[in-house]
Amino acid sequence: MEKKVLFYIFISAILSFGIISYTNPNSFQEPKEVYRIYLEGKSLGLINSKKELEDYINEKQKSIKKKYNVKKVYVPEDLDIIKEITYHDKVSSIKQIYDKIRDISPFTIDGYTTTIKGLTKKNSDGKEVTAKDVIIYTLKKDTVTDAITSTVKSFITQEKYDDYKNETQKEIKETGSIIENLYIDNNIKIKENKIPVNETIYEKSEDLTKYLLFGTTAEQQKYTVKEGDTIEDVAFNNKISTEEFLIANTEFKDKNSLLFPGQIVTLGVMHPQFDLVEEDHTVVDVEVNYETETKYDNSKNVGYSVVEQAGEKGKNRVTQKIQKINGETTNIVTVNTEQLKAPVKEIVVKGGRQDYYGYGGSGYGSSVATSGEWGWPATCTSISSPFGYRWGVLHDGTDIAGCGYGSNIFAAQAGTVVQVSYKYDNGRYIIINHNNGFYSLYAHLAGQSVRVGQTVSKGQVIGTMGRTGFATGVHLHFAIWRGYPYYGGTVYNAMSFY
């Protein structure tokens, strides 16, 4: 009797608390096929049909289809649709998922992605830095290829480009130049895929060319030409090179083209998105300056001067390998020099008798030295990069190249050596005080053969040409300053002294 009571109590408790539930076999739920939506790696929910979502997006995005003249709009590139088998009955509507996607990530269309791989270079601090990759989106492949070709033609003439491409360059008879190699240093990949509609999509090659040259499609600064303006003056005063000016204003043939008052020109600081390397074989005839020998006649007073023998310049035929990057010369290597005419030394006779000894001041306030007072600082005369602005930064010297590594560097004028040092950008360098208010600077040297405090004469060997510091090739960076370089001094275009 007691056992029966306990049994009924147990059954009553089970029924009261629902410990055992009864399921009708006819209501058993079958597993079903659904699709889980992941965006940026996060689940947005389940839908019944992948195709329904894709069709819904394509239908809703009519404005995108009209804007880009495309037939279909696709899901975002970071969206994944994964098939699942589940018993879960909580499935989102297509609209619910569409609204979530639209608020998070852009839809895509058919197009092309171009990747321009960034190059690794040394910066002005001497550290290796890899530039960021440049990503470009276009609807058509031709937009990219045409823009790249147009950009290349901005740095070389159409005629030179066609002759190189068609292998119709004329053979050098005596003097002249041919392109031996022309290539883009960056790795460029063009891939057909789905491109995001929230990015800049280039539809015209002209717009993309502008971006490849200047790093922006924004309108460049304009300038109204004034009376007396030259292309070189306008470029320098607006911190661009003459080459940049000519690229931005294709209607001008060269830097000597005439400007007229009221003319509107474009001032664009270039920022090319790839490096076009041009390697030239060049043969040029170069004038060789003559030396001047001074004789003193003590029977004549100081101030007397007569040319006993007139000097004549010589001529050398020089063969060089020249490398340019985006139209700018970065390296010159002289491979042969043939003397066509030897220079004739000038002999000057001056009076040596001095009847009155006046006071001679320091000369600091003297005017700019006149032509002839300064000697050439290297064994060659090729200028790889002149004084002036390039890429918006002042290049405060003249780069002389083609003499060869280890060739002699000479003092441009007599003076006292005030600095023999090394700097991350100048490399090994020397500064000479000429005791007339002017200082000369010689940078990127391979070696230095003078010491601080040493007195040097004009034409004395002070070092050798190299490529130390921030240098793309073997050359001398030569600069003339009034006042101490960089510390309150004013830099001049050294070529104005010759």
C-alpha positions in Angstrom: 0.0 0.0 0.0 2.8 2.4 0.9 4.6 1.6 -2.4 1.5 2.4 -4.4 1.1 5.8 -2.8 4.7 6.7 -3.5 4.3 5.7 -7.2 1.2 7.9 -7.6 3.0 10.8 -6.0 6.0 10.4 -8.4 3.7 10.3 -11.5 1.8 13.3 -10.3 5.1 15.3 -9.8 6.3 14.4 -13.3 3.0 15.6 -14.9 2.9 18.8 -12.8 6.5 20.0 -13.6 6.7 18.7 -17.2 9.8 16.6 -16.7 8.5 14.3 -19.5 6.9 15.8 -22.7 5.1 13.9 -25.4 5.8 14.6 -29.1 3.6 13.6 -31.9 5.6 11.6 -34.4 3.7 13.3 -37.3 5.1 16.8 -36.3 8.8 15.9 -36.6 10.8 18.8 -38.3 12.9 17.9 -41.4 16.3 19.6 -41.9 16.3 22.4 -44.6 18.9 24.0 -46.9 19.5 27.7 -46.1 22.3 30.3 -46.7 24.2 32.2 -44.0 25.3 35.7 -44.9 28.7 36.9 -43.6 29.9 40.5 -44.1 33.4 41.5 -42.9 33.5 38.1 -41.2 30.4 38.7 -39.1 27.1 36.8 -39.6 24.1 38.9 -40.6 21.6 36.0 -40.5 20.0 33.2 -42.7 18.1 33.5 -46.0 16.3 30.8 -48.0 17.7 31.8 -51.5 21.1 33.1 -52.6 19.7 34.0 -56.0 16.8 36.0 -54.5 19.3 38.2 -52.6 21.5 38.8 -55.7 18.4 39.6 -57.8 17.0 41.9 -55.2 20.3 43.9 -55.0 20.5 44.1 -58.8 16.9 45.4 -58.9 17.3 48.0 -56.1 20.5 49.5 -57.4 19.2 51.0 -60.6 21.0 54.3 -59.9 24.4 52.6 -60.0 23.6 50.8 -63.2 22.6 54.1 -64.8 25.6 56.0 -63.5 28.2 53.5 -64.8 26.1 52.2 -67.7 26.4 48.6 -66.5 23.8 45.7 -66.6 24.3 44.3 -63.2 25.2 45.2 -59.6 26.7 42.6 -57.3 27.1 41.9 -53.6 30.0 43.6 -51.8 33.5 42.0 -52.3 33.8 41.2 -48.6 30.4 39.4 -48.4 30.3 35.6 -48.2 27.2 33.4 -48.8 27.6 30.0 -47.2 25.2 27.1 -47.7 24.0 25.4 -44.4 21.7 22.5 -43.5 19.8 23.4 -40.4 16.7 22.7 -38.3 16.6 26.4 -37.4 13.4 28.0 -38.5 14.4 31.6 -37.9 15.2 32.9 -41.4 15.5 36.6 -42.3 13.7 38.2 -45.2 15.7 39.3 -48.2 14.9 43.0 -47.5 16.2 42.7 -43.9 19.5 41.3 -45.1 19.7 43.9 -48.0 19.2 46.8 -45.5 22.0 45.5 -43.3 24.4 45.1 -46.2 23.6 48.6 -47.7 24.5 50.3 -44.4 27.8 48.5 -43.9 29.6 47.8 -47.2 29.5 49.0 -50.9 28.0 47.0 -53.7 30.2 46.0 -56.7 30.1 46.1 -60.5 32.2 44.4 -63.2 35.5 46.2 -63.9 39.3 46.1 -63.5 41.6 46.6 -60.5 45.1 47.9 -61.3 47.7 47.5 -58.7 51.0 49.6 -59.0 53.5 48.1 -56.6 55.3 50.6 -54.4 59.1 50.7 -54.8 61.6 50.6 -52.0 63.9 53.6 -52.0 66.1 55.5 -49.6 64.6 58.7 -48.3 66.4 62.0 -47.5 67.2 60.6 -44.0 69.0 57.6 -45.6 66.4 55.1 -44.5 64.9 52.5 -46.8 61.1 53.2 -47.2 58.7 51.2 -49.3 55.9 53.3 -50.9 52.3 52.2 -50.6 50.7 50.3 -53.4 48.5 52.4 -55.7 45.1 50.8 -56.4 43.1 52.0 -59.4 39.6 51.0 -60.5 38.4 51.3 -64.1 35.4 49.9 -66.1 37.6 49.0 -69.0 41.1 47.7 -69.4 41.9 50.1 -72.2 41.3 53.0 -69.8 44.4 51.9 -67.9 46.6 50.9 -70.8 45.9 54.2 -72.6 46.5 56.3 -69.5 49.9 54.5 -68.8 50.9 55.1 -72.4 49.9 58.8 -72.3 51.8 59.2 -69.0 55.0 57.7 -70.6 54.6 60.1 -73.5 54.6 63.0 -71.1 58.3 62.2 -70.3 59.5 61.6 -73.8 58.5 62.9 -77.2 56.0 61.1 -79.4 58.6 60.8 -82.0 61.2 59.2 -79.7 58.5 56.9 -78.2 57.4 55.7 -81.7 60.9 55.2 -82.9 61.8 53.1 -79.9 58.6 51.1 -80.0 58.9 50.5 -83.8 62.7 49.9 -83.7 63.2 52.7 -86.2 65.7 54.8 -84.2 68.4 56.3 -86.5 72.0 55.0 -86.0 74.4 57.5 -84.4 76.8 58.7 -87.1 78.9 61.3 -85.2 76.7 62.8 -82.5 73.2 62.0 -81.3 71.2 59.9 -78.9 69.2 56.7 -78.9 67.0 55.1 -76.3 68.6 51.7 -75.3 66.0 50.7 -72.8 62.6 52.1 -71.7 60.6 50.4 -68.9 58.4 51.0 -65.9 60.3 50.0 -62.7 57.1 49.2 -60.7 55.3 45.9 -61.0 51.9 46.7 -62.5 49.0 44.1 -62.4 45.7 44.6 -64.2 43.0 42.1 -63.0 39.4 41.8 -64.1 37.1 41.5 -61.1 34.2 43.1 -59.1 35.1 46.7 -58.1 33.5 48.6 -55.2 31.2 51.5 -56.3 32.2 53.7 -53.3 35.8 54.1 -54.7 36.9 56.5 -57.5 36.2 54.6 -60.8 38.0 56.1 -63.8 35.9 56.1 -66.9 38.2 58.4 -69.1 41.9 57.8 -69.7 42.5 61.5 -69.7 41.4 61.7 -66.0 43.5 58.7 -65.1 46.5 60.2 -66.9 46.2 63.3 -64.8 46.1 61.2 -61.6 49.2 59.1 -62.7 51.1 62.3 -63.3 50.1 64.5 -60.4 48.7 62.1 -57.8 45.3 63.9 -57.9 42.6 64.8 -60.4 41.9 68.1 -58.6 42.3 71.3 -60.7 45.9 72.5 -60.8 46.8 76.1 -59.8 46.6 78.6 -62.6 48.9 81.6 -63.3 48.4 84.7 -65.5 51.5 85.6 -67.4 52.9 89.1 -66.8 55.1 91.3 -69.0 58.6 90.0 -69.2 57.8 86.5 -67.9 59.8 83.5 -69.2 58.9 79.8 -68.7 62.0 79.4 -66.5 61.1 82.4 -64.3 57.4 81.3 -63.9 58.4 77.8 -63.0 61.1 78.8 -60.5 59.0 81.5 -58.8 56.2 78.9 -58.4 58.5 76.1 -57.1 58.3 73.8 -60.0 60.8 72.7 -62.6 60.7 73.7 -66.2 60.1 70.1 -67.1 57.0 70.0 -64.8 55.8 73.3 -66.4 56.1 71.8 -69.9 54.3 68.6 -69.0 51.4 70.5 -67.5 51.3 72.9 -70.5 51.8 70.7 -73.6 51.2 73.6 -76.0 54.8 74.8 -75.4 57.6 73.1 -77.3 60.5 73.9 -74.9 61.6 76.3 -72.2 62.5 78.9 -74.8 58.9 79.2 -76.1 57.5 82.7 -75.7 54.8 83.7 -73.3 52.5 86.7 -73.7 50.9 88.9 -71.1 47.5 87.7 -70.0 48.1 84.1 -71.0 46.8 81.5 -68.5 49.2 78.6 -67.7 49.0 75.6 -65.4 51.3 75.2 -62.4 51.3 71.5 -61.4 53.7 69.9 -58.9 54.2 66.4 -60.3 53.9 63.3 -58.1 54.2 60.4 -60.6 52.5 57.2 -59.5 55.2 55.0 -61.1 58.8 55.3 -62.2 59.5 55.4 -65.9 63.2 54.5 -66.5 64.8 55.7 -69.7 68.4 54.5 -70.5 70.0 56.5 -73.3 73.2 56.0 -75.3 74.5 59.6 -76.1 77.4 61.0 -78.1 78.0 64.7 -77.7 80.7 67.2 -78.5 81.8 69.1 -75.5 83.8 72.3 -75.3 86.9 72.1 -73.1 87.9 75.3 -71.3 91.4 76.6 -71.7 93.8 77.4 -68.8 95.0 80.9 -68.1 98.6 81.5 -67.2 99.5 84.8 -65.6 103.0 86.3 -66.0 104.1 89.4 -64.0 106.2 92.2 -65.4 107.8 94.2 -62.6 108.6 97.0 -65.0 104.8 97.7 -65.3 102.6 99.1 -62.6 99.8 97.0 -61.0 96.7 97.4 -63.1 98.6 96.8 -66.3 97.3 93.8 -68.2 97.7 92.5 -71.7 96.9 89.2 -73.4 100.1 87.8 -74.8 98.5 84.7 -76.2 94.7 84.3 -76.8 93.2 81.3 -75.3 91.1 78.9 -77.4 88.6 76.3 -76.2 89.1 72.7 -77.1 86.6 70.1 -78.1 86.0 66.5 -77.0 83.6 63.9 -78.3 82.1 62.2 -75.3 80.1 59.0 -75.2 77.8 58.5 -72.2 75.2 56.2 -70.8 72.5 58.4 -69.3 69.7 57.2 -67.0 66.5 59.2 -66.5 63.6 58.6 -64.1 60.4 60.3 -65.1 62.3 62.7 -67.3 64.8 63.7 -64.7 68.5 62.7 -65.2 69.6 60.5 -62.3 72.9 59.1 -63.5 75.6 59.8 -66.2 78.4 57.4 -66.9 81.1 58.5 -69.4 82.3 55.4 -71.4 84.6 57.2 -73.9 86.2 60.6 -74.5 87.9 61.4 -77.9 89.8 64.7 -78.2 88.8 66.5 -81.4 90.7 69.7 -80.7 93.2 70.5 -77.9 92.6 73.8 -76.0 95.1 76.6 -76.3 96.3 78.2 -73.1 95.7 81.9 -72.6 98.8 83.8 -71.4 98.2 87.2 -69.6 100.9 89.6 -68.7 100.2 91.8 -65.6 102.1 94.6 -64.0 103.9 93.7 -60.8 105.2 97.1 -59.6 103.1 98.6 -56.9 103.7 102.3 -56.0 101.0 102.6 -53.4 99.8 100.1 -50.8 96.2 100.9 -49.9 94.0 99.4 -47.4 92.5 96.0 -48.3 89.3 95.1 -46.4 87.8 91.7 -45.9 85.7 92.0 -49.0 82.6 90.5 -47.3 80.4 93.2 -48.8 81.8 92.8 -52.3 79.5 92.2 -55.2 78.9 88.8 -56.8 82.1 87.4 -58.4 82.4 88.0 -62.1 82.8 85.3 -64.8 86.3 84.0 -64.9 87.0 84.2 -61.2 85.7 80.7 -60.5 87.3 77.5 -61.6 85.3 74.4 -62.7 85.2 71.9 -59.8 85.2 68.6 -61.7 87.0 66.9 -64.6 83.8 66.7 -66.7 81.1 69.3 -67.5 77.9 67.3 -67.9 75.1 68.6 -65.6 72.7 65.8 -64.5 70.4 68.0 -62.5 70.5 71.9 -62.5 69.8 74.3 -59.7 66.0 74.8 -59.2 62.8 73.2 -58.0 61.9 69.6 -58.7 58.8 67.9 -57.2 58.1 71.1 -55.2 61.5 71.1 -53.4 64.4 73.4 -54.1 67.5 71.5 -55.4 70.0 74.0 -54.0 73.0 73.0 -56.1 74.2 71.9 -59.5 74.8 68.1 -60.0 77.8 67.4 -62.2 78.1 63.8 -63.4 79.9 61.6 -66.0 83.4 62.0 -64.6 83.5 58.6 -63.0 83.8 57.3 -59.5 87.0 58.5 -57.8 87.6 61.3 -60.3 89.2 64.5 -58.9 87.2 67.4 -57.4 88.8 70.8 -57.3 88.5 74.0 -55.2 86.5 76.4 -57.3 88.4 79.3 -55.8 91.2 79.9 -53.3 90.1 79.9 -49.7 90.1 78.2 -46.3 88.5 74.8 -45.6 85.9 75.3 -42.8 84.2 72.0 -42.8 85.1 68.4 -43.7 82.3 66.1 -42.6 79.6 63.6 -43.3 75.8 64.1 -43.3 73.0 61.6 -44.2 71.9 63.6 -47.2 75.1 65.3 -48.4 77.2 62.2 -47.7 80.9 63.2 -47.4 81.2 66.9 -48.1 83.5 69.9 -47.9 82.8 73.6 -47.4 85.4 76.3 -48.3 85.3 79.9 -47.2 86.7 82.1 -50.0 87.1 85.0 -47.6 85.1 87.3 -49.9 81.7 86.6 -48.4 81.2 83.4 -50.5 81.4 79.8 -49.6 81.4 76.7 -51.9 80.1 73.3 -51.0 81.1 69.9 -52.5 78.9 66.9 -51.6 78.5 63.1 -52.2 82.3 62.7 -52.2 84.0 59.3 -52.3 87.0 60.8 -50.5 88.2 64.0 -48.9 91.9 65.1 -49.1 91.9 68.3 -47.1 91.4 69.2 -43.4 89.6 72.0 -41.6 91.8 75.1 -41.4 93.8 74.3 -44.5 94.4 77.0 -47.1 93.7 75.8 -50.6 94.3 77.4 -54.0 92.0 77.6 -57.0 92.1 74.3 -58.9 93.6 72.3 -56.0 92.4 68.7 -55.6 90.2 68.5 -52.4 88.5 65.2 -52.9 87.1 62.6 -55.3 83.6 62.1 -56.8 81.3 59.5 -55.3 77.7 58.7 -54.4 77.7 58.9 -50.6 74.6 60.1 -48.8 71.3 60.6 -50.6 72.5 60.1 -54.2 71.0 58.1 -57.0 74.2 57.9 -59.0 77.9 59.0 -59.0 78.0 62.8 -59.1 79.1 66.0 -57.4 76.6 68.3 -55.8 78.2 71.7 -56.2 76.7 74.8 -54.5 77.8 78.5 -54.0 76.5 80.4 -51.0 76.8 83.9 -49.7 77.2 83.5 -46.0 77.7 80.2 -44.3 75.7 77.4 -46.0 72.3 76.6 -44.4 73.0 78.9 -41.4 71.7 82.2 -42.5 73.4 82.1 -45.9 71.8 82.6 -49.3 72.3 80.0 -52.0 72.9 81.1 -55.6 72.7 79.2 -58.9 76.3 78.3 -59.2 76.1 78.4 -63.0 75.5 82.2 -62.9 79.2 82.5 -61.8 80.5 81.0 -65.0 
